[in-house]
Amino acid sequence: MSTARELLESAHRRFLDRDLDGVVDLVAEDVVIENPFAPEGFPRRIEGRESFRARLTERFAGSGVVFERYEPVTVHQTADPDVIIVEFELHGRVPSLDRAFSRQYIQVLRARDGKIAHWRDYFNPAQT
């Protein structure tokens, strides 16, 4: 059974590899994904694996956005072994614009039965 930390590490690797289906495979069928501080036009809540797949496909497939690394990454284990809090900076680039970017994140992940059941991102998608 995968732990929350193992799931997080696998999700990050799969995002770096642009393996969107692989990322989706890590989430529970009834996953809840939240972006509490999302700007207008960006969903604050996604419910269900297939809704998540549709959002990832819409957001990244063909976008040309390249995630290069998560650095630094700090994982905080909570009193609940199925929940972790993660701080990191995501670095990437948009080759078509010849532009690099970095975004700071805090993620809270809850695992259940070896899948991500709840995924909360605190970030600003407009940050560069």
Short mmCIF file of the C-alpha atoms (twelve columns), coordinates in Angstrom:
data_MODEL
# 
_entry.id   MODEL 
# 
loop_
_atom_site.group_PDB 
_atom_site.id 
_atom_site.type_symbol 
_atom_site.label_atom_id 
_atom_site.label_alt_id 
_atom_site.label_comp_id 
_atom_site.label_asym_id 
_atom_site.label_seq_id 
_atom_site.Cartn_x 
_atom_site.Cartn_y 
_atom_site.Cartn_z 
_atom_site.pdbx_PDB_model_num 
ATOM 1   C CA . MET A 1   0.000   0.000  0.000   1 
ATOM 2   C CA . SER A 2   1.338   3.446  -0.901  1 
ATOM 3   C CA . THR A 3   1.788   6.084  1.763   1 
ATOM 4   C CA . ALA A 4   0.860   9.732  1.296   1 
ATOM 5   C CA . ARG A 5   4.543   10.553 0.872   1 
ATOM 6   C CA . GLU A 6   5.075   7.834  -1.746  1 
ATOM 7   C CA . LEU A 7   2.002   9.035  -3.629  1 
ATOM 8   C CA . LEU A 8   3.244   12.620 -3.558  1 
ATOM 9   C CA . GLU A 9   6.694   11.646 -4.815  1 
ATOM 10  C CA . SER A 10  5.150   9.563  -7.582  1 
ATOM 11  C CA . ALA A 11  2.789   12.393 -8.584  1 
ATOM 12  C CA . HIS A 12  5.685   14.840 -8.787  1 
ATOM 13  C CA . ARG A 13  7.758   12.423 -10.919 1 
ATOM 14  C CA . ARG A 14  4.824   11.827 -13.242 1 
ATOM 15  C CA . PHE A 15  4.171   15.562 -13.642 1 
ATOM 16  C CA . LEU A 16  7.855   16.040 -14.534 1 
ATOM 17  C CA . ASP A 17  7.485   13.257 -17.129 1 
ATOM 18  C CA . ARG A 18  4.232   14.811 -18.439 1 
ATOM 19  C CA . ASP A 19  2.518   11.503 -17.635 1 
ATOM 20  C CA . LEU A 20  -0.935  12.935 -16.957 1 
ATOM 21  C CA . ASP A 21  -2.668  9.554  -17.061 1 
ATOM 22  C CA . GLY A 22  -0.094  8.320  -14.567 1 
ATOM 23  C CA . VAL A 23  -0.934  11.196 -12.226 1 
ATOM 24  C CA . VAL A 24  -4.632  10.404 -12.536 1 
ATOM 25  C CA . ASP A 25  -3.938  6.736  -11.734 1 
ATOM 26  C CA . LEU A 26  -2.709  7.845  -8.294  1 
ATOM 27  C CA . VAL A 27  -6.024  9.340  -7.197  1 
ATOM 28  C CA . ALA A 28  -9.093  7.644  -5.759  1 
ATOM 29  C CA . GLU A 29  -12.212 7.417  -7.896  1 
ATOM 30  C CA . ASP A 30  -13.949 9.859  -5.524  1 
ATOM 31  C CA . VAL A 31  -10.944 12.185 -5.072  1 
ATOM 32  C CA . VAL A 32  -11.531 15.769 -4.025  1 
ATOM 33  C CA . ILE A 33  -9.024  18.327 -5.271  1 
ATOM 34  C CA . GLU A 34  -9.192  21.833 -3.872  1 
ATOM 35  C CA . ASN A 35  -7.522  25.114 -4.798  1 
ATOM 36  C CA . PRO A 36  -8.868  27.453 -2.078  1 
ATOM 37  C CA . PHE A 37  -7.124  30.580 -3.387  1 
ATOM 38  C CA . ALA A 38  -7.663  29.997 -7.087  1 
ATOM 39  C CA . PRO A 39  -8.220  33.119 -9.175  1 
ATOM 40  C CA . GLU A 40  -11.331 33.652 -11.273 1 
ATOM 41  C CA . GLY A 41  -11.595 31.128 -14.075 1 
ATOM 42  C CA . PHE A 42  -9.611  28.480 -12.207 1 
ATOM 43  C CA . PRO A 43  -11.660 25.769 -10.445 1 
ATOM 44  C CA . ARG A 44  -11.595 25.854 -6.658  1 
ATOM 45  C CA . ARG A 45  -12.866 22.294 -6.360  1 
ATOM 46  C CA . ILE A 46  -12.729 19.228 -8.581  1 
ATOM 47  C CA . GLU A 47  -14.596 16.088 -7.570  1 
ATOM 48  C CA . GLY A 48  -13.885 12.659 -9.016  1 
ATOM 49  C CA . ARG A 49  -11.074 11.025 -10.939 1 
ATOM 50  C CA . GLU A 50  -12.561 11.627 -14.388 1 
ATOM 51  C CA . SER A 51  -13.197 15.317 -13.672 1 
ATOM 52  C CA . PHE A 52  -9.564  15.566 -12.587 1 
ATOM 53  C CA . ARG A 53  -8.446  13.834 -15.792 1 
ATOM 54  C CA . ALA A 54  -10.497 16.272 -17.881 1 
ATOM 55  C CA . ARG A 55  -9.021  19.262 -16.047 1 
ATOM 56  C CA . LEU A 56  -5.432  18.047 -16.461 1 
ATOM 57  C CA . THR A 57  -6.005  17.332 -20.136 1 
ATOM 58  C CA . GLU A 58  -7.550  20.770 -20.651 1 
ATOM 59  C CA . ARG A 59  -4.805  22.533 -18.707 1 
ATOM 60  C CA . PHE A 60  -1.655  20.728 -19.871 1 
ATOM 61  C CA . ALA A 61  -2.142  18.578 -22.953 1 
ATOM 62  C CA . GLY A 62  -0.605  20.471 -25.824 1 
ATOM 63  C CA . SER A 63  0.205   23.496 -23.649 1 
ATOM 64  C CA . GLY A 64  3.947   23.139 -24.007 1 
ATOM 65  C CA . VAL A 65  4.444   23.909 -20.305 1 
ATOM 66  C CA . VAL A 66  7.423   21.946 -19.017 1 
ATOM 67  C CA . PHE A 67  7.858   21.228 -15.320 1 
ATOM 68  C CA . GLU A 68  11.586  20.906 -14.626 1 
ATOM 69  C CA . ARG A 69  11.963  20.340 -10.907 1 
ATOM 70  C CA . TYR A 70  10.438  20.618 -7.469  1 
ATOM 71  C CA . GLU A 71  13.020  22.338 -5.297  1 
ATOM 72  C CA . PRO A 72  13.329  22.649 -2.414  1 
ATOM 73  C CA . VAL A 73  10.780  20.163 -1.054  1 
ATOM 74  C CA . THR A 74  9.956   19.915 2.643   1 
ATOM 75  C CA . VAL A 75  7.552   17.218 3.819   1 
ATOM 76  C CA . HIS A 76  5.830   17.568 7.188   1 
ATOM 77  C CA . GLN A 77  4.342   14.396 8.604   1 
ATOM 78  C CA . THR A 78  1.196   15.011 10.650  1 
ATOM 79  C CA . ALA A 79  -0.259  13.145 13.610  1 
ATOM 80  C CA . ASP A 80  -2.443  11.319 11.076  1 
ATOM 81  C CA . PRO A 81  -0.173  8.912  9.155   1 
ATOM 82  C CA . ASP A 82  -2.363  9.270  6.052   1 
ATOM 83  C CA . VAL A 83  -1.905  13.056 5.856   1 
ATOM 84  C CA . ILE A 84  1.174   15.053 4.863   1 
ATOM 85  C CA . ILE A 85  1.841   18.735 4.346   1 
ATOM 86  C CA . VAL A 86  4.377   19.613 1.675   1 
ATOM 87  C CA . GLU A 87  6.133   22.888 0.874   1 
ATOM 88  C CA . PHE A 88  7.976   23.299 -2.401  1 
ATOM 89  C CA . GLU A 89  8.797   25.528 -5.298  1 
ATOM 90  C CA . LEU A 90  7.938   24.280 -8.759  1 
ATOM 91  C CA . HIS A 91  10.309  25.395 -11.518 1 
ATOM 92  C CA . GLY A 92  9.466   25.133 -15.183 1 
ATOM 93  C CA . ARG A 93  9.339   26.868 -18.506 1 
ATOM 94  C CA . VAL A 94  7.101   27.713 -21.392 1 
ATOM 95  C CA . PRO A 95  9.318   27.090 -24.437 1 
ATOM 96  C CA . SER A 96  6.956   28.779 -26.912 1 
ATOM 97  C CA . LEU A 97  7.304   32.015 -24.933 1 
ATOM 98  C CA . ASP A 98  10.952  31.447 -24.060 1 
ATOM 99  C CA . ARG A 99  9.963   32.040 -20.452 1 
ATOM 100 C CA . ALA A 100 10.923  30.329 -17.196 1 
ATOM 101 C CA . PHE A 101 8.668   30.358 -14.154 1 
ATOM 102 C CA . SER A 102 8.611   29.289 -10.536 1 
ATOM 103 C CA . ARG A 103 5.673   28.970 -8.167  1 
ATOM 104 C CA . GLN A 104 5.585   28.333 -4.453  1 
ATOM 105 C CA . TYR A 105 3.147   25.731 -3.186  1 
ATOM 106 C CA . ILE A 106 1.845   24.183 -0.050  1 
ATOM 107 C CA . GLN A 107 0.039   20.894 -0.622  1 
ATOM 108 C CA . VAL A 108 -1.962  18.861 1.830   1 
ATOM 109 C CA . LEU A 109 -2.510  15.246 0.789   1 
ATOM 110 C CA . ARG A 110 -4.666  12.573 2.364   1 
ATOM 111 C CA . ALA A 111 -4.157  8.971  1.301   1 
ATOM 112 C CA . ARG A 112 -6.761  6.225  1.535   1 
ATOM 113 C CA . ASP A 113 -6.304  2.639  0.422   1 
ATOM 114 C CA . GLY A 114 -3.098  3.462  -1.466  1 
ATOM 115 C CA . LYS A 115 -4.587  6.354  -3.473  1 
ATOM 116 C CA . ILE A 116 -4.791  10.120 -3.038  1 
ATOM 117 C CA . ALA A 117 -8.259  10.786 -1.628  1 
ATOM 118 C CA . HIS A 118 -7.949  14.507 -0.940  1 
ATOM 119 C CA . TRP A 119 -5.467  16.900 -2.509  1 
ATOM 120 C CA . ARG A 120 -5.408  20.555 -1.516  1 
ATOM 121 C CA . ASP A 121 -3.117  23.043 -3.271  1 
ATOM 122 C CA . TYR A 122 -2.339  26.468 -1.906  1 
ATOM 123 C CA . PHE A 123 -0.763  28.413 -4.751  1 
ATOM 124 C CA . ASN A 124 -1.383  31.182 -7.193  1 
ATOM 125 C CA . PRO A 125 -1.489  29.862 -10.776 1 
ATOM 126 C CA . ALA A 126 -0.779  33.368 -12.062 1 
ATOM 127 C CA . GLN A 127 2.498   33.645 -10.125 1 
ATOM 128 C CA . THR A 128 5.656   33.614 -12.268 1 
# 
